[in-house]
Amino acid sequence: MNQLGLGEFHSFNAAGRQFLYLVPSAAIFALDEPARALLDALVSRPRNRSDLLTDVAPLFPDTDLDATLRELEQVHAVRLIAESQVKTPPPNIIPLTPFPLSTAVLNVTNQCNLSCTYCYEYSEDKIVDTTNGSQPKFMSEETARQSVDLLLRESGNNPVVHVSFFGGETLMNYPVLRQVVPYACEQAAQIGKRVEFNLTTNATLLTTEMIEFLALHDISVTVSIDGPKEMQNRFRVFHDGGGTYDVLLPRVKELLKRHTSRPIGARVTLTSEVSDVVAIYRHLTEEIGFQEVGFAPVTTSVGRDYELGQSGFDQMVAQFKALADEFLKSALIGHHHGFSNVSETLEEIHKGLSKAYPCGAGLGLVGVATGGDIGLCHRFAGSDEHRLGSVTDGIDREVQSAFLDRHHIENKTDCHTCWARPLCSGGCYHEAHTRYGSSEHANLHYCEWIREWTDICLHVYGELAERNPEFLNRFN
């Protein structure tokens, strides 16, 4: 007789209940006591259907256990033992091309007025283009316009498209921004679409004129900043080694005061010497006034002095959890909390994302280098190895299809048994290239902390689902 065993899921507790995060459907299933008892009975050994029901029946004499078991089978929390013993990789289903573009990241300059030690653009870990030679230092207005034209032309039925401005230091090419933003709005309006803009900057070049422009055009702004003065000035310095904190602080405060239509976010890079997450968050939100703060460990190859290291990751997870607990307390009473790492993960959980790819790079998102070459994303812009075409010639669909085929999670065998793969899908391509020399490699050095972090966010989600489900409506 067929034996039943456990399916593939991750169990977690929240609000006094047990939940299952079902893999690979990425659904969340709340267990009642009968369902929990059925699963517990299968932990020790597989059983046939009749024996399983007989063993659990005395505990719940008034419950239709057969219906409960069928429901568990329907969601694949329980499977036939032949199936449950085999971890089936996700099918290699390649998205139909041409896949519509939603975002173009314009690297408007590869120059910067800072000399940040860990910067992937300027450090020893920079991806070097050995074929096409160096890119121009600044994107021309013509190339920026062509980038917008490409985005609109390839956007399919998307009613809204996104243009991101990046660098280098983005504001070093402010004249092009002034020209391309109204151009993009005009071109989009002509075909019944709308453009949303965002910009990343180190804020040291901000002027009153720039701030007015950003506010007028409702451009979202992310400021790269690493925290209080001593942390900011550790790695984020000018070319002469001088600290940047005192220069950017008054400019950021002016930006926050004037530009109120969009949340102004801070993006923090965590390193071996900049790792006090809670203190950084407190400073950026309570003392400076940022509405959103996101953290990411530094991207680096092994052996760099600023590499976070295992102890650093352990500290990071512990402090992430402390802020996640704060986020939960605020969310339970309907208040905003600016720890964006939580809100971004909650949105993915709520939408039931089960990713074949870690992000939209090379799919719905492309990066445009200063000379007009199209790359997977802004981090690969200018790398011939990761080139997908150009703004003049368009996207090379054969190259794109080959990329999507090679990078599908089915080909990342290390990921096939990981319960967190629906949200991770192997991790950032650029991180993998820097760490392992290939964008196709799974980020194995991140695995444990990704699982820990996902478990923390699942707990937050479960608590909210039980105690304040209305809060989750903002992610619909």
Buried (B, 14 or more C-beta within 10 A) or exposed (E): EEBBBBBBBBBBEBEEBBBBBBBBBBBBBBBEEBBBBBBEBBEEEBBEBEBBBEBBBEEBEEBEBEEBBEBBBEBBBBBBBEEBEEEEBBEEEEBEEEBBBBBBBBBBBBBBBBBBBBBBBBBEBEBEBEEEEEBBEBBBBBBBBBBBBBBBEBBEEBEEBBBBBBBBBBBBBBEBBBBBBEBBBEBBEEEEBEBBBBBBBBBBBBEEEBBEBBBEBEBBBBBBBBBBEEBBBBBBBBEEEEBBBEBBBEBBEBBBEEBEEBBBBBBBBBBBBBBBBEEBBBBBBEEBBBBBBBBEBBBBBEEBEBBBEEEBBBBBBEBBBBBBBBBBEBBBEEEEBBBBBBBBBBBBBBEEEBBBBBBBBBBBBBBBBBBBBBBBBBBBBBBBBBBBBBBEEBBBEEBBBEBBEEBBBBBBEEBBEBBBBBBBBBBBBBBBBBBBEEBBBBBBBBBEBBBBBBBBBBBBBBBBBBBBEEBBEEBE
